[in-house]
């Protein structure tokens, strides 16, 4: 899951396969530390069209915004991110177990968020951009 505003990798769920319920569980776990988004842009994968995700989204006031079938460019942020993840992490590492994969993928996610400036963010890292945005929001709230 990528935050479209900050380009932060908010969540990377690692498993042999993902179901709608595993997506729900991951989103619910993540919501303990971060507010839920107003909308999530998804493709038509079975994990995103499941009844469990639809029910969770409805109950939590999160809109599921489906891209048109066969139009991955409508979700370009995640397509670009997935390409980087594959090229820089999945294709260059061997994983001894699912736990090993989770650990290596999380290290890559942290590096992506904290050490990779993005030109679209004024050459800040996603984490720096998000922090700057939160500070600006706090200053505005004080006025």
C-alpha positions as CSV (number, residue, x, y, z in Angstrom):
1,X,0.0,0.0,0.0
2,X,1.4,3.4,-1.1
3,X,0.3,6.7,0.2
4,X,-0.3,8.7,-3.0
5,X,0.4,12.0,-1.3
6,X,3.7,11.2,0.4
7,X,4.7,8.2,-1.7
8,X,5.4,6.3,1.6
9,X,5.2,2.5,1.5
10,X,2.6,2.2,4.3
11,X,2.2,-1.5,4.1
12,X,3.8,-4.5,2.4
13,X,2.1,-7.8,3.2
14,X,4.3,-10.8,2.5
15,X,2.8,-14.2,2.1
16,X,2.6,-17.2,-0.3
17,X,-0.8,-15.9,-1.4
18,X,-3.1,-13.2,-0.3
19,X,-6.8,-13.5,0.3
20,X,-9.3,-10.8,1.0
21,X,-9.2,-11.7,4.7
22,X,-5.4,-11.4,4.8
23,X,-5.7,-8.0,3.3
24,X,-8.3,-7.0,5.9
25,X,-6.1,-8.4,8.7
26,X,-3.1,-6.4,7.4
27,X,-5.1,-3.2,7.0
28,X,-6.7,-3.6,10.4
29,X,-3.3,-4.1,12.0
30,X,-1.9,-1.1,10.3
31,X,-4.8,1.0,11.4
32,X,-3.6,0.6,15.0
33,X,-0.7,3.0,14.2
34,X,-2.0,5.1,11.4
35,X,-5.4,6.6,10.4
36,X,-7.3,4.7,7.7
37,X,-7.4,6.3,4.3
38,X,-10.6,7.7,2.9
39,X,-10.1,5.6,-0.3
40,X,-7.9,2.8,-1.5
41,X,-7.2,2.4,-5.2
42,X,-7.1,-1.3,-6.2
43,X,-7.2,-3.5,-9.2
44,X,-9.6,-6.4,-9.7
45,X,-7.5,-9.1,-8.1
46,X,-9.5,-11.6,-6.1
47,X,-8.1,-10.3,-2.8
48,X,-9.6,-6.9,-3.6
49,X,-12.9,-8.0,-4.9
50,X,-13.6,-10.3,-1.9
51,X,-16.7,-9.9,0.3
52,X,-14.5,-9.7,3.4
53,X,-12.6,-6.6,2.1
54,X,-15.8,-5.0,0.8
55,X,-17.5,-5.5,4.2
56,X,-14.4,-4.2,6.0
57,X,-14.3,-1.1,3.8
58,X,-18.0,-0.4,4.3
59,X,-17.8,-0.8,8.1
60,X,-14.7,1.5,8.2
61,X,-15.9,4.2,5.8
62,X,-13.1,3.4,3.3
63,X,-14.0,3.7,-0.4
64,X,-12.6,1.0,-2.7
65,X,-11.7,2.8,-5.9
66,X,-11.3,0.1,-8.6
67,X,-9.3,0.9,-11.7
68,X,-10.7,-0.1,-15.0
69,X,-9.8,-3.6,-16.0
70,X,-6.7,-3.7,-18.1
71,X,-5.7,-0.2,-17.2
72,X,-2.8,-0.5,-14.8
73,X,-1.7,3.1,-15.6
74,X,-4.6,4.3,-13.6
75,X,-2.7,3.1,-10.6
76,X,0.8,4.2,-11.8
77,X,2.2,4.8,-8.3
78,X,1.8,1.2,-7.3
79,X,2.9,-0.1,-10.7
80,X,6.1,1.9,-10.4
81,X,6.6,0.8,-6.8
82,X,6.0,-2.9,-7.6
83,X,8.6,-2.7,-10.4
84,X,11.2,-1.3,-8.0
85,X,10.3,-3.8,-5.4
86,X,10.7,-6.7,-7.9
87,X,13.9,-5.4,-9.5
88,X,15.7,-4.3,-6.3
89,X,14.5,-6.8,-3.7
90,X,12.6,-9.8,-5.0
91,X,14.8,-10.6,-7.9
92,X,18.1,-10.1,-6.1
93,X,17.4,-12.0,-2.9
94,X,16.9,-15.6,-2.0
95,X,14.4,-16.3,0.7
96,X,15.0,-19.3,3.0
97,X,11.5,-19.0,4.5
98,X,8.5,-16.7,4.6
99,X,9.9,-15.1,7.8
100,X,13.2,-14.5,6.0
101,X,11.2,-12.9,3.1
102,X,9.2,-10.7,5.5
103,X,12.4,-9.5,7.1
104,X,14.3,-8.7,3.9
105,X,11.2,-7.0,2.3
106,X,10.7,-4.9,5.4
107,X,14.3,-3.8,5.3
108,X,13.8,-2.8,1.7
109,X,10.6,-0.9,2.6
110,X,12.3,1.0,5.3
111,X,15.1,2.0,3.0
112,X,12.6,3.1,0.4
113,X,10.8,5.3,2.9
114,X,13.8,6.8,4.7
115,X,16.7,6.9,2.3
116,X,15.3,7.5,-1.3
117,X,14.6,11.0,-2.3
118,X,11.9,11.5,-5.0
119,X,12.0,14.3,-7.5
120,X,8.2,14.5,-7.3
121,X,8.6,15.3,-3.6
122,X,11.2,18.1,-4.0
123,X,14.0,15.6,-3.6
124,X,12.8,14.6,-0.1
125,X,12.4,11.0,1.0
126,X,8.8,9.9,1.5
127,X,9.3,10.0,5.3
128,X,10.8,13.5,5.2
129,X,7.9,14.7,3.0
130,X,5.3,13.2,5.3
131,X,7.1,14.7,8.4
132,X,7.2,18.1,6.8
133,X,3.5,17.9,5.9
134,X,2.6,16.9,9.5
135,X,4.6,19.8,10.9
136,X,2.9,22.2,8.5
137,X,-0.5,20.9,9.5
138,X,0.4,21.4,13.2
139,X,1.6,25.0,12.6
140,X,-1.6,25.8,10.7
141,X,-3.7,24.3,13.5
142,X,-1.9,26.6,16.0
143,X,-2.8,29.7,14.0
